[in-house]
Structure formats: C-alpha cells, structure tokens
C-alpha cells in the first residue's frame, strides 16, 4: 500500500513539473542531451523562437545562434561552461525561425543525475524591445 502511495506522489510531482514548464509563457525553456540535441521544448520556446516543438525535437540547438556566434564556437563554449561551472549565463542576439534577430538573456544549466552530467536545460527571456529602445536612445 505504501509503495502505491509513493508512486502516486511521484506521478503528481512529475505532472506539476510538466505543468510548471509548459505554463511558463514568455520564457523559452528547453532541454538538450549531451550532444546538444533538443529533448524538450515548451510553449514559451515556441513563442520566443517561432519553432513548433515537433519541428525541433532531436535537432542540434545551434540553429538559434547567429552565424557569427557559431563561427566563434559560442554554443560549444556555453555547453562547456555549463558542464564545468554548473551554469552559463548569456546575453546576446539569437535567431527566430523567420530569420529575425532577438536579444535574449539566458541561462544554461548542466543537468546532473547522481553526480554525472546527463544533459542541459536552457531558460531564455526575450528582451529585444528593450534592446532596441537602448539603441535608439544611444543614437
């Protein structure tokens, strides 16, 4: 009887985590495996980047980075920092599905299970409008 109760609590907790991530509208939250392939993609990521979940599952997450950042190995450096330091902060231009740029503030976190790295989660917030206002004020 006790084992059934623990399983029920675990299912309920798993549901809460799923609801929490999927309800985070305006925040792109997605996870990658150790090879930077997308494993999860929330509704906020669909809003922020314009890609539907089915379009990106299993794809390398490099597609959100600009060609300049890719040439400078920024995605790999971010993964490496998250693996070594447990998290990596970034504030830079990324790309939407339509090719437009968006200014984001993001955090990449290394996911660990029993001390070993199993993947990554990235949480991103779009600050493009504020960035454009700053640029307009500077000009």
N, CA and C of each residue as an Amber inpcrd file, in Angstrom:
protein
   417
   0.8210000  -1.1940000   0.0000000   0.0000000   0.0000000   0.0000000
   0.8650000   1.2570000   0.0000000   1.9200000   1.2540000   0.8160000
   2.7930000   2.4220000   0.9120000   3.4960000   2.6980000  -0.4110000
   3.9240000   1.6410000  -1.1260000   4.6000000   1.7970000  -2.4060000
   3.6750000   2.4670000  -3.4290000   2.4100000   2.0940000  -3.4290000
   1.4310000   2.7030000  -4.3320000   1.2860000   4.1880000  -4.0330000
   1.2680000   4.5480000  -2.7650000   1.1550000   5.9490000  -2.3650000
   2.3740000   6.7540000  -2.8250000   3.5700000   6.1760000  -2.6970000
   4.7850000   6.8700000  -3.1490000   4.7690000   7.0630000  -4.6600000
   4.3240000   6.0570000  -5.4010000   4.2340000   6.1670000  -6.8600000
   3.2340000   7.2530000  -7.2480000   2.1280000   7.3210000  -6.5400000
   1.1210000   8.3520000  -6.8150000   1.6840000   9.7410000  -6.5900000
   2.4460000   9.9150000  -5.5060000   3.0730000  11.2220000  -5.2280000
   4.0860000  11.5850000  -6.3010000   4.8600000  10.5810000  -6.7740000
   5.8560000  10.8320000  -7.8140000   5.1650000  11.2530000  -9.1100000
   4.0910000  10.5680000  -9.4730000   3.3440000  10.9400000 -10.6760000
   2.8060000  12.3460000 -10.5320000   2.2570000  12.6560000  -9.3850000
   1.7210000  14.0020000  -9.1550000   2.8350000  15.0380000  -9.2540000
   3.9930000  14.7550000  -8.6870000   5.1280000  15.6840000  -8.7340000
   5.6040000  15.8630000 -10.1810000   5.6940000  14.7560000 -10.9240000
   6.0940000  14.8380000 -12.3270000   5.1090000  15.6860000 -13.1290000
   3.8200000  15.5380000 -12.8450000   2.8020000  16.3490000 -13.5220000
   2.9770000  17.8270000 -13.1910000   3.2740000  18.1200000 -11.9150000
   3.4760000  19.5140000 -11.5160000   4.6630000  20.1330000 -12.2550000
   5.7610000  19.3830000 -12.3630000   6.9260000  19.8830000 -13.1040000
   6.5600000  20.1530000 -14.5590000   5.8580000  19.2250000 -15.1650000
   5.4460000  19.3890000 -16.5630000   4.5510000  20.6120000 -16.7130000
   3.5720000  20.7760000 -15.8400000   2.6740000  21.9320000 -15.9020000
   3.4520000  23.2270000 -15.7070000   4.3950000  23.2080000 -14.7690000
   5.1820000  24.4010000 -14.4710000   5.9510000  24.8610000 -15.7120000
   6.6480000  23.9500000 -16.3520000   7.4600000  24.3070000 -17.5220000
   6.5670000  24.7040000 -18.6940000   5.5030000  23.9640000 -18.9260000
   4.6360000  24.2670000 -20.0680000   3.8470000  25.5550000 -19.8670000
   3.6300000  25.9520000 -18.6410000   2.8600000  27.1670000 -18.3660000
   3.7150000  28.4230000 -18.3380000   5.0080000  28.2910000 -18.4730000
   5.9190000  29.4350000 -18.3770000   5.9130000  30.2270000 -19.6900000
   4.7740000  30.7940000 -20.0000000   4.6240000  31.5920000 -21.2150000
   5.5780000  32.7800000 -21.1640000   6.2430000  33.0590000 -22.2730000
   7.1880000  34.1670000 -22.3280000   8.6020000  33.7650000 -21.9700000
   8.7700000  32.5790000 -21.3970000  10.0930000  32.0520000 -21.0890000
  10.3210000  30.8200000 -21.9540000  11.3360000  30.8650000 -22.7800000
  11.7090000  29.6740000 -23.5380000  12.4620000  28.7590000 -22.5930000
  11.9460000  27.5540000 -22.4060000  12.6000000  26.5590000 -21.5650000
  12.7050000  25.2860000 -22.3880000  13.9320000  24.8630000 -22.6150000
  14.1120000  23.6370000 -23.3740000  15.3370000  22.9010000 -22.8670000
  15.3660000  21.6030000 -23.1160000  16.4900000  20.8010000 -22.6520000
  17.1490000  20.1030000 -23.8300000  18.4270000  19.8080000 -23.6210000
  19.2200000  19.1290000 -24.6260000  19.9460000  17.9530000 -23.9980000
  20.2740000  16.9750000 -24.8260000  21.0860000  15.8650000 -24.3480000
  22.5570000  16.2860000 -24.3580000  23.4460000  15.3810000 -24.1040000
  24.8740000  15.7030000 -24.0380000  25.4590000  16.1300000 -25.3820000
  24.7320000  15.8650000 -26.4680000  25.1970000  16.2370000 -27.8150000
  24.4880000  17.4820000 -28.3380000  23.8250000  18.2220000 -27.4250000
  23.1260000  19.4660000 -27.7500000  21.8870000  19.2500000 -28.6230000
  21.3530000  18.0330000 -28.6290000  20.1090000  17.7560000 -29.3650000
  18.9150000  18.0270000 -28.4580000  17.9240000  18.6980000 -28.9980000
  16.7570000  19.1060000 -28.2080000  15.9180000  17.8990000 -27.8000000
  15.6100000  17.8550000 -26.5010000  14.8150000  16.7790000 -25.9100000
  13.4340000  17.2900000 -25.5160000  13.3660000  18.5120000 -24.9770000
  12.0760000  19.1270000 -24.6200000  12.0630000  20.5590000 -25.1420000
  10.8530000  21.0880000 -25.3790000  10.6760000  22.4370000 -25.9560000
   9.3200000  22.9280000 -25.4840000   9.2850000  23.9280000 -24.6090000
   7.9980000  24.3480000 -24.0400000   7.2770000  25.3550000 -24.9390000
   6.0530000  25.7000000 -24.5540000   5.2420000  26.6440000 -25.3340000
   5.9080000  28.0150000 -25.3780000   6.6270000  28.3880000 -24.3410000
   7.3490000  29.6570000 -24.3390000   8.4350000  29.6810000 -25.4070000
   9.0920000  28.5530000 -25.6260000  10.1090000  28.4620000 -26.6780000
   9.4550000  28.6160000 -28.0510000   8.2530000  28.0540000 -28.1970000
   7.5220000  28.2400000 -29.4550000   7.2340000  29.7190000 -29.6890000
   6.8030000  30.4280000 -28.6380000   6.5090000  31.8650000 -28.7430000
   7.7640000  32.6790000 -29.0420000   8.8170000  32.4200000 -28.2980000
  10.0330000  33.2240000 -28.3940000  10.7570000  32.9890000 -29.7130000
  10.9390000  31.7200000 -30.0980000  11.7450000  31.4130000 -31.2860000
  10.9210000  31.1490000 -32.5440000   9.6320000  30.8620000 -32.4000000
   8.7780000  30.6600000 -33.5600000   8.7560000  29.2540000 -34.1240000
   9.5000000  28.3480000 -33.5400000   9.5180000  26.9550000 -33.9930000
   8.5410000  26.1310000 -33.1690000   7.7810000  25.2900000 -33.8400000
   6.9150000  24.3510000 -33.1330000   7.7640000  23.2260000 -32.5450000
   7.2920000  22.6770000 -31.4740000   8.0010000  21.6060000 -30.7890000
   8.3620000  20.4720000 -31.7430000   7.4250000  20.0310000 -32.5590000
   7.6680000  18.9190000 -33.4820000   8.7530000  19.2330000 -34.5070000
   8.9700000  20.5220000 -34.7920000   9.9860000  20.9250000 -35.7720000
  11.4080000  20.8190000 -35.2410000  11.5730000  20.8520000 -33.9200000
  12.9250000  20.9550000 -33.3500000  13.3830000  19.7300000 -32.5650000
  12.4780000  18.8500000 -32.2300000  12.8560000  17.6850000 -31.4240000
  13.9740000  16.8960000 -32.1180000  15.0510000  16.6440000 -31.3730000
  16.1780000  15.8920000 -31.9050000  17.1800000  16.7170000 -32.6970000
  16.8550000  17.9860000 -32.9570000  17.7620000  18.8530000 -33.7130000
  18.8290000  19.4390000 -32.7930000  19.9900000  19.7550000 -33.3460000
  21.0320000  20.4240000 -32.5890000  20.5780000  21.8560000 -32.3290000
  20.7080000  22.3150000 -31.1020000  20.1960000  23.6330000 -30.7010000
  21.0020000  24.8000000 -31.2640000  22.0200000  24.5440000 -32.0470000
  22.8230000  25.6150000 -32.6490000  21.9900000  26.5380000 -33.5370000
  20.8660000  26.0740000 -34.0590000  20.0880000  26.8660000 -35.0110000
  19.5580000  28.1760000 -34.4220000  19.5430000  28.3210000 -33.1040000
  19.0790000  29.5840000 -32.5120000  20.1990000  30.6170000 -32.4230000
  21.4350000  30.2050000 -32.6700000  22.5780000  31.1130000 -32.5960000
  22.8300000  31.7720000 -33.9510000  23.4050000  32.9650000 -33.9200000
  23.7400000  33.6720000 -35.1530000  24.9250000  32.9730000 -35.8290000
  25.0720000  33.1660000 -37.1430000  26.2340000  32.5800000 -37.8300000
  27.5710000  33.0310000 -37.2240000  27.6480000  34.2790000 -36.7870000
  28.8850000  34.7810000 -36.1630000  29.1890000  34.0110000 -34.8880000
  28.1810000  33.8010000 -34.0440000  28.3940000  33.0470000 -32.8060000
  28.7690000  31.5950000 -33.1000000  28.1650000  31.0170000 -34.1170000
  28.5100000  29.6390000 -34.4880000  29.9650000  29.5780000 -34.9480000
  30.3810000  30.5600000 -35.7620000  31.7690000  30.5990000 -36.2430000
  32.7590000  30.7450000 -35.0910000  32.3250000  31.4150000 -34.0130000
  33.1890000  31.5990000 -32.8420000  32.9670000  30.5120000 -31.7760000
  32.2350000  29.4620000 -32.1340000  32.0110000  28.2950000 -31.2670000
  31.3140000  28.6490000 -29.9550000  30.4610000  29.6600000 -29.9890000
  29.7400000  30.0860000 -28.7850000  28.8490000  28.9720000 -28.2260000
  28.0910000  28.2400000 -29.0730000  27.2530000  27.1720000 -28.4850000
  28.0750000  26.1400000 -27.7120000  29.2140000  25.7460000 -28.2640000
  30.0520000  24.7550000 -27.6040000  30.6670000  25.3170000 -26.3150000
  31.0610000  26.5820000 -26.3520000  31.6250000  27.2020000 -25.1490000
  30.5800000  27.2880000 -24.0390000  29.3370000  27.5870000 -24.4200000
  28.2590000  27.6760000 -23.4330000  28.0100000  26.3110000 -22.7870000
  27.9810000  25.2630000 -23.6000000  27.8030000  23.9150000 -23.0580000
  28.9550000  23.5410000 -22.1350000  30.1530000  23.8450000 -22.5480000
  31.3360000  23.5270000 -21.7460000  31.3030000  24.2500000 -20.3970000
  30.9430000  25.5270000 -20.4250000  30.8630000  26.2910000 -19.1790000
  29.7860000  25.7200000 -18.2650000  28.6320000  25.3800000 -18.8310000
  27.5450000  24.8070000 -18.0240000  27.9560000  23.4630000 -17.4350000
  28.7240000  22.6970000 -18.1840000  29.1770000  21.3960000 -17.6870000
  30.1880000  21.5690000 -16.5550000  31.0920000  22.5150000 -16.7070000
  32.1580000  22.7030000 -15.7170000  31.7000000  23.5060000 -14.5030000
  30.9660000  24.5860000 -14.7410000  30.5810000  25.5020000 -13.6630000
  29.1320000  25.3140000 -13.1970000  28.4500000  24.3380000 -13.7470000
  27.0430000  24.0400000 -13.4650000  26.0620000  24.9720000 -14.1660000
  26.4990000  26.1760000 -14.5590000  25.6140000  27.0560000 -15.3290000
  26.4440000  28.0310000 -16.1510000  25.8150000  28.5420000 -17.2040000
  26.4540000  29.5330000 -18.0790000  25.4070000  30.5910000 -18.4060000
  25.7620000  31.8400000 -18.2070000  24.8770000  32.9530000 -18.4940000
  25.2200000  33.5050000 -19.8670000  24.2010000  33.8710000 -20.6330000
  24.4810000  34.5590000 -21.8860000  23.4650000  35.6620000 -22.1140000
  23.9390000  36.6910000 -22.7490000  23.0950000  37.8140000 -23.1440000
  23.5950000  38.2030000 -24.5290000  22.7960000  37.8920000 -25.5420000
  23.2550000  38.0850000 -26.9170000  22.0990000  37.9690000 -27.8940000
  22.4180000  38.2240000 -29.1360000  21.4460000  38.0450000 -30.2070000
  21.3050000  36.5680000 -30.5270000  20.0750000  36.1420000 -30.7400000
  19.7660000  34.8010000 -31.2210000  18.8580000  34.9580000 -32.4370000
  18.4600000  33.8470000 -33.0400000  17.6410000  33.8950000 -34.2450000
  16.2860000  33.2310000 -34.0510000  15.2820000  33.8560000 -34.6540000
  13.9410000  33.2690000 -34.7180000  13.8210000  32.4430000 -35.9990000
  12.7620000  31.6830000 -36.0870000  12.5040000  30.8600000 -37.2620000
  12.4410000  31.7030000 -38.5240000  11.8620000  32.9040000 -38.4330000
  11.7210000  33.7570000 -39.6200000  13.0240000  34.4670000 -39.9990000
  14.1090000  34.1910000 -39.2640000  15.4080000  34.7800000 -39.5650000
  15.6860000  36.0860000 -38.8430000  14.6780000  36.6420000 -38.1800000
  14.8920000  37.8880000 -37.4480000  15.6960000  37.6080000 -36.1810000
  16.3600000  38.6490000 -35.7180000  17.1730000  38.5200000 -34.5100000
  16.3670000  38.9370000 -33.2890000  16.6790000  38.3080000 -32.1580000
  16.0860000  38.7070000 -30.8940000  17.1840000  38.7540000 -29.8480000
  17.1070000  39.7690000 -28.9740000  18.0790000  39.9310000 -27.8970000
  17.5630000  39.1780000 -26.6870000  18.3360000  38.2140000 -26.2040000
  17.8680000  37.3940000 -25.0890000  18.8450000  37.4270000 -23.9310000
  18.2960000  37.1650000 -22.7870000  19.0690000  36.8810000 -21.5900000
  18.7770000  35.4260000 -21.2790000  19.8220000  34.6260000 -21.1790000
  19.6070000  33.2050000 -20.9900000  20.5340000  32.5890000 -19.9730000
  20.1280000  31.4400000 -19.5030000  20.9020000  30.6760000 -18.5390000
  20.8920000  29.2200000 -18.9790000  22.0690000  28.6330000 -19.1400000
  22.2140000  27.2170000 -19.4640000  22.6710000  26.5150000 -18.1940000
  21.9690000  25.4550000 -17.8370000  22.2610000  24.7230000 -16.6080000
  22.5830000  23.2740000 -16.9620000  23.6770000  22.7710000 -16.3980000
  24.0110000  21.3640000 -16.5800000  23.0980000  20.5080000 -15.7140000
  22.4670000  19.5240000 -16.3190000  21.5820000  18.6040000 -15.5850000
  22.3930000  17.4120000 -15.1090000  22.2640000  17.1090000 -13.8310000
  23.0470000  16.0250000 -13.2540000  22.1440000  14.9820000 -12.6030000
  22.5760000  13.7520000 -12.7280000  21.9100000  12.6200000 -12.0780000
  22.9940000  11.8350000 -11.3550000  22.8620000  11.7200000 -10.0500000
  23.8490000  11.0030000  -9.2290000  25.2680000  11.5040000  -9.5040000
  25.4000000  12.8210000  -9.6400000  26.7110000  13.4350000  -9.8010000
  27.2260000  13.5030000 -11.2280000  26.6100000  12.7790000 -12.1470000
  27.0740000  12.7780000 -13.5250000  26.2230000  13.6760000 -14.4170000
  26.8580000  14.3070000 -15.3780000  26.1610000  15.1830000 -16.3230000
  25.3300000  14.3400000 -17.2820000  24.0330000  14.6600000 -17.4090000
  23.1450000  13.9010000 -18.3040000  22.5560000  14.7720000 -19.4160000
  22.7160000  16.0790000 -19.3190000  22.1700000  16.9650000 -20.3400000
  22.1790000  18.4030000 -19.8480000  21.3680000  19.2300000 -20.5100000
  21.3400000  20.6560000 -20.2150000  19.9140000  21.1700000 -20.3120000
  19.6410000  22.2350000 -19.5800000  18.3920000  22.9640000 -19.7500000
  18.7610000  24.4260000 -19.9740000  18.0450000  25.0650000 -20.8970000
  18.2790000  26.4810000 -21.1760000  16.9750000  27.2240000 -20.9310000
  17.0870000  28.3280000 -20.2040000  15.9490000  29.2040000 -19.9240000
  16.2860000  30.5580000 -20.5330000  15.3960000  31.0560000 -21.3980000
  15.6620000  32.2740000 -22.1650000  14.4850000  33.2360000 -22.0350000
  14.8070000  34.4990000 -21.9090000  13.7860000  35.5590000 -21.8960000
  14.1290000  36.5560000 -22.9980000  13.1350000  36.9430000 -23.7700000
  13.3070000  37.8740000 -24.8870000  13.2730000  39.3120000 -24.3750000
  14.3540000  40.0520000 -24.6120000  14.4470000  41.4610000 -24.2400000
  14.7090000  42.3400000 -25.4620000  14.2430000  41.9120000 -26.6250000
  14.5070000  42.6200000 -27.8730000  13.9810000  44.0520000 -27.8430000
  12.7720000  44.2370000 -27.3870000  12.1690000  45.5740000 -27.3740000
  13.0140000  46.5420000 -26.5380000  13.4210000  46.1180000 -25.3690000
  14.2530000  46.9650000 -24.5190000  15.6000000  47.2610000 -25.1620000
  16.1680000  46.2810000 -25.8440000  17.4560000  46.4760000 -26.5180000
  17.3280000  47.5180000 -27.6320000  16.2340000  47.4530000 -28.3980000
  16.0040000  48.4350000 -29.4620000  15.8210000  49.8400000 -28.8810000
  15.1430000  49.9310000 -27.7410000  14.9840000  51.2330000 -27.0910000
  16.3280000  51.7930000 -26.6450000  17.1810000  50.9410000 -26.0720000
  18.5180000  51.3760000 -25.6620000  19.3150000  51.8910000 -26.8490000
  19.2480000  51.1660000 -27.9520000  19.9860000  51.5720000 -29.1520000
  19.4600000  52.9020000 -29.6900000  18.1390000  53.0880000 -29.6480000
  17.5480000  54.3450000 -30.1190000  17.9860000  55.5140000 -29.2570000
  18.0580000  55.3080000 -27.9500000  18.4810000  56.3640000 -27.0270000
  19.9370000  56.7140000 -27.3000000  20.7810000  55.7210000 -27.5340000
  22.1890000  55.9750000 -27.8120000  22.4020000  56.7730000 -29.0940000
  21.5310000  56.5490000 -30.0720000  21.6600000  57.2780000 -31.3470000
  21.0890000  58.6670000 -31.2030000
